[in-house]
Amino acid sequence: MEERKIRVALTHGDTNGVGYELIFKTFENPAMLELCTPIIYGSPKVAAYHRNALGIQTNFTIIGRAEDAHEGRLNLLPVFDEEIKVEMGKPSEESGNAALRALDRALEDYGKGLFDVLVTAPVDNNEAFHFSGQSRYIEDHLDAMNKGLSLIVTEGLRIALATRNLPLKQVAESVTKENIISKTEALHLSLRRDFRISNPRIAVLALNPKAGDKGLLGTEEQDILQPAIEQLTEKSIQAFGPYAADDFFGKGLFNAFDGVLAMYYDQGLAPFRSIAGNEGVNYTAGLPLVRTAPMHTAQFDRAGKNTADDTPMRKALYAAIDICRNRKDYDEAYANPLKKLYKERRDDSDKARFNVNKKTEE
């Protein structure tokens, strides 16, 4: 049994968006407090304004430090004292900066070991507030050896991105053998450590239409992706492909795999949204900090109307808690591995047991 409940830090996001609505609706059900000890990094004044405007009855307790968080309560840690202007539904530089101040304080407290996982409410890049995204911001402010891997997750489907937030004309030059191997290895480790899949099967998508059509539409599949997959197989990583994205998703081939490596943003996000709708979770794998977020924007068009769906926020919270527990179990299991007393003999015929069947290959 856990000595204490998992402590979840929740940043309030853009204060003119739906962040507080999502948080309050999520913890409107007291049963949620049995799963974790939540700590909102935000502003009591802004929180009260949102709660009163929305007519939500969720109560919160103001604390001075993260270590003072009470179990069984929704805790709120003030990250600034001054008043800020709240105009629901209108993005502003002030509301965007308020989100970053909450994130900065949360990252500072994480460095002190004061909470276990982080769930972030949305912050958008817009004309009033130019922002490269919370995933990249968190990476830049964490003292981590490796860069994070962007994953979008829903029940039975996990898609990682080989490149992230690049203009399409820059994607091809970023798809290198080394990058594909590195990202697939990171995905493989995350599937094992974060999602408790002991021997994950990973599909690698093609870069070009029709998987290059035997070189007629591009040679990256032959020159880069296939050699990368072969090298991954030699490392005992069950990687397959490259698959043409339209066939892969259109024919439901993704159901045969535990993870998918997409080459660029739209290749992964477009089919994911059509399958998962608005209930996906953003997860930044490969970092020491477990961070998840609902996979939608600050929804300024819904702010203040009490119409935002809190399902994505709840799923982001569930995912963070599950990953935290899975990591703990994995790290304990592999902390002191026994030395091998013999050299394993590789049997190439074993590979056939993990290969996709002929129908899937076609």
C-alpha positions in Angstrom: 0.0 0.0 0.0 1.1 3.6 -0.6 2.3 5.5 2.4 0.5 8.5 1.2 -1.7 9.5 -1.7 0.0 10.6 -4.9 0.4 14.4 -4.9 -0.8 15.9 -8.1 0.2 19.5 -9.1 -2.4 21.2 -11.3 -1.4 24.5 -13.0 -4.4 26.8 -13.8 -3.5 27.5 -17.4 -4.5 30.7 -19.2 -6.7 32.5 -16.6 -9.1 33.7 -19.3 -9.7 30.1 -20.6 -11.4 27.0 -19.1 -8.6 25.9 -16.8 -10.4 26.5 -13.5 -13.7 25.2 -14.9 -12.0 21.9 -15.8 -10.3 21.6 -12.4 -13.4 22.5 -10.4 -15.6 20.1 -12.4 -13.0 17.3 -12.1 -13.0 17.6 -8.3 -16.7 18.3 -7.9 -17.0 14.6 -7.2 -15.5 13.9 -3.7 -14.4 10.4 -4.9 -11.6 12.1 -6.9 -10.0 13.1 -3.6 -9.6 9.4 -2.7 -7.3 8.9 -5.7 -4.8 11.7 -5.0 -3.9 14.9 -3.1 -4.4 17.8 -5.6 -2.5 21.1 -5.4 -3.7 23.9 -7.7 -0.9 26.3 -8.6 -2.8 29.5 -9.2 -4.6 32.5 -7.6 -7.3 32.3 -5.0 -8.9 35.5 -6.3 -9.0 34.3 -9.9 -10.2 30.8 -8.7 -13.1 32.3 -6.7 -14.0 34.6 -9.6 -14.3 31.6 -12.0 -16.1 29.5 -9.4 -18.7 32.1 -8.7 -19.2 33.0 -12.3 -19.8 29.4 -13.2 -21.9 28.6 -10.2 -19.8 25.6 -9.3 -19.8 24.5 -5.7 -16.4 22.9 -5.4 -14.5 24.2 -2.4 -10.8 24.7 -2.1 -8.3 25.2 0.8 -5.6 27.9 0.5 -2.2 26.7 1.6 1.1 28.6 1.9 3.5 25.8 0.9 3.1 22.6 -1.1 4.3 20.5 1.8 1.2 21.8 3.8 -1.2 20.1 1.4 -4.1 18.4 3.1 -5.3 15.0 2.0 -9.0 14.8 1.3 -9.1 18.5 0.1 -8.6 20.5 -3.0 -5.6 22.6 -2.1 -4.7 25.9 -3.8 -1.2 27.3 -3.6 -1.0 31.1 -4.5 1.7 31.8 -7.0 1.1 35.6 -7.1 -0.8 38.0 -4.8 -1.5 40.9 -7.0 -4.8 41.2 -8.8 -5.0 40.5 -12.5 -7.8 41.4 -14.9 -10.0 38.4 -15.8 -11.9 38.6 -19.1 -13.2 35.2 -19.8 -12.9 34.2 -23.4 -10.4 36.9 -24.3 -6.8 35.9 -24.5 -4.3 38.4 -23.3 -0.6 38.7 -22.5 -1.5 39.0 -18.8 -3.6 35.9 -18.7 -0.9 33.9 -20.6 1.8 35.1 -18.3 -0.3 34.1 -15.3 -0.2 30.5 -16.7 3.6 30.6 -16.9 4.0 31.9 -13.4 2.0 29.0 -12.1 4.1 26.6 -14.2 7.4 28.2 -13.0 6.4 27.7 -9.3 5.3 24.2 -9.9 8.6 23.3 -11.6 10.5 24.9 -8.7 8.5 22.8 -6.2 9.1 19.7 -8.3 12.8 20.3 -8.0 12.3 20.1 -4.2 10.4 16.9 -4.5 7.1 18.4 -3.2 4.8 16.6 -5.5 4.7 13.5 -7.7 3.1 14.4 -11.0 2.1 17.5 -12.9 -1.2 18.0 -14.9 -1.3 21.3 -16.8 -4.4 23.2 -17.9 -4.2 24.6 -21.4 -2.2 27.6 -22.6 -2.5 28.7 -26.2 -0.2 30.5 -28.7 -2.2 33.4 -30.0 -1.9 37.0 -31.2 -1.9 38.3 -27.7 0.5 35.7 -26.2 3.2 34.1 -28.3 4.1 30.7 -26.8 5.9 27.6 -28.1 4.0 25.2 -25.9 4.2 23.8 -22.4 6.0 20.6 -23.3 8.9 22.5 -24.7 8.8 25.0 -21.9 9.0 22.3 -19.3 11.9 20.5 -21.1 13.8 23.8 -21.3 13.4 24.4 -17.5 14.1 20.8 -16.3 17.7 19.7 -15.7 17.1 16.5 -17.7 19.7 14.5 -19.7 17.3 13.6 -22.5 14.7 15.5 -24.4 11.1 14.5 -24.0 9.0 12.5 -26.4 5.6 13.9 -27.3 2.9 11.2 -26.9 -0.8 11.4 -27.5 -2.7 8.7 -25.7 -6.2 7.2 -25.5 -7.5 3.8 -24.7 -5.6 1.3 -27.0 -3.8 3.9 -29.0 -0.5 5.7 -28.3 1.2 7.8 -31.0 4.6 9.4 -30.6 6.0 12.1 -32.9 9.4 11.7 -34.6 9.4 15.5 -35.3 7.5 18.1 -33.4 6.0 21.5 -34.4 8.1 21.9 -37.6 7.1 23.4 -40.9 6.3 20.6 -43.3 9.2 21.6 -45.5 11.6 20.9 -42.6 10.3 17.5 -41.7 12.1 15.4 -44.3 15.5 16.7 -43.3 14.8 15.9 -39.7 13.8 12.3 -40.5 17.2 10.7 -40.1 18.1 7.1 -39.2 19.6 8.2 -35.9 16.5 10.2 -35.0 14.1 7.4 -35.8 16.2 4.9 -33.8 16.4 7.3 -30.8 12.7 8.1 -30.8 11.6 4.5 -31.2 13.9 3.5 -28.3 12.4 6.2 -26.2 8.9 5.0 -27.1 9.8 1.4 -26.4 11.1 2.3 -22.9 8.0 4.4 -22.2 5.6 1.6 -23.2 7.4 -0.7 -20.9 8.0 1.6 -17.9 5.1 3.9 -18.1 2.4 1.7 -19.5 3.4 -1.8 -18.2 3.7 -3.4 -21.6 6.4 -6.0 -21.3 7.2 -6.6 -25.0 5.6 -3.8 -27.0 5.0 -3.9 -30.7 5.8 -0.6 -32.4 4.6 0.5 -35.9 6.7 3.1 -37.8 4.8 5.1 -40.3 6.2 6.1 -43.7 7.2 9.6 -44.5 5.9 9.6 -48.1 2.5 8.8 -49.6 2.1 5.1 -50.4 5.3 4.4 -48.3 7.3 5.9 -51.2 5.7 3.5 -53.8 9.0 1.6 -54.2 11.0 4.8 -54.7 8.7 6.6 -57.1 7.4 9.0 -54.5 10.5 9.3 -52.3 13.4 7.1 -51.1 13.3 7.9 -47.3 11.5 4.6 -46.6 14.3 2.6 -48.3 17.2 4.7 -47.3 16.3 5.7 -43.8 13.3 4.0 -42.2 13.8 0.4 -43.3 17.5 0.4 -42.1 16.5 2.0 -38.8 13.8 -0.7 -38.3 16.3 -3.4 -39.0 18.8 -2.0 -36.5 16.0 -1.7 -33.9 15.1 -5.4 -34.5 18.8 -6.3 -33.9 18.4 -4.6 -30.5 15.4 -6.8 -29.7 12.9 -4.0 -30.2 9.8 -5.2 -32.0 9.5 -2.5 -34.6 7.6 -2.9 -37.9 7.0 -0.9 -41.1 7.2 1.6 -42.6 3.4 1.7 -43.1 1.5 4.1 -45.3 -0.5 6.2 -42.9 -3.8 6.1 -44.9 -3.8 2.3 -45.0 -2.5 1.9 -41.5 -5.4 3.9 -39.9 -8.0 3.4 -42.6 -7.8 -0.4 -42.3 -7.5 -0.4 -38.5 -4.0 -1.9 -38.5 -3.2 0.2 -35.5 -5.1 -2.2 -33.4 -2.3 -4.7 -33.8 0.3 -2.5 -32.1 1.0 -1.0 -28.7 2.6 2.2 -30.0 3.0 4.1 -33.2 5.8 6.4 -34.4 4.4 9.1 -36.7 6.8 11.2 -38.7 5.1 14.6 -38.3 2.4 16.4 -36.4 -0.6 16.1 -38.8 0.2 12.5 -39.7 -0.3 11.6 -36.0 -2.8 14.1 -34.8 -5.3 14.0 -37.6 -6.1 10.3 -37.4 -5.8 10.3 -33.6 -8.5 13.0 -33.3 -10.8 11.2 -35.6 -10.5 8.1 -33.4 -10.3 9.5 -29.9 -12.3 12.7 -30.5 -11.6 15.3 -27.8 -10.7 12.8 -25.1 -7.0 12.2 -25.8 -4.2 13.0 -23.3 -0.9 14.7 -24.1 2.0 13.1 -22.3 5.6 14.1 -22.4 7.6 10.8 -22.1 11.3 10.5 -21.4 11.5 13.1 -18.6 11.9 12.5 -14.9 8.7 14.5 -14.3 5.5 12.8 -15.2 3.5 15.5 -17.0 0.1 15.1 -18.7 -2.5 17.5 -20.1 -5.9 17.4 -21.7 -5.5 17.4 -25.5 -7.4 20.5 -26.3 -6.9 24.3 -26.3 -7.9 26.9 -23.7 -11.3 27.0 -25.4 -11.9 30.7 -25.2 -15.2 30.3 -27.0 -16.5 28.2 -24.0 -14.9 30.1 -21.2 -17.4 31.4 -18.6 -20.3 29.5 -20.1 -20.1 26.3 -17.9 -20.1 24.2 -21.1 -16.5 22.8 -21.1 -16.2 19.0 -20.8 -14.0 18.0 -18.0 -13.5 14.4 -19.3 -10.1 15.1 -20.9 -8.8 16.7 -17.7 -10.0 13.7 -15.6 -8.3 11.3 -18.1 -5.1 13.4 -18.0 -5.2 13.1 -14.2 -5.9 9.3 -14.3 -3.0 8.8 -16.8 -0.5 10.7 -14.6 -1.4 8.7 -11.6 -1.2 5.4 -13.5 2.2 6.3 -15.0 3.5 7.3 -11.6 2.6 3.9 -10.1 3.8 2.0 -13.1 7.2 3.8 -13.0 7.6 3.0 -9.4 6.8 -0.7 -9.9 9.1 -0.9 -13.0 12.1 0.9 -11.3 11.8 -1.4 -8.2 11.7 -4.5 -10.3 14.8 -3.5 -12.4 16.7 -1.9 -9.6 18.9 -4.9 -8.9 18.8 -7.3 -11.8 20.4 -10.7 -11.5 23.5 -11.3 -13.7 23.0 -13.8 -16.5 24.8 -17.1 -15.8 24.7 -18.1 -19.5 24.7 -16.6 -22.9 21.4 -16.7 -24.6 21.3 -18.2 -28.0 19.4 -16.1 -30.5 16.8 -18.1 -32.5 15.8 -16.1 -35.6 12.7 -18.2 -35.8 11.4 -16.4 -32.7 11.0 -13.3 -34.6 8.2 -14.8 -36.6 6.1 -15.1 -33.4 6.1 -11.3 -33.1 5.8 -10.5 -36.8 2.6 -9.1 -38.2 0.6 -11.7 -40.1 0.5 -11.8 -43.9 -2.9 -10.1 -44.0 -1.7 -7.2 -42.0 1.5 -6.8 -44.1 -0.6 -6.6 -47.2 
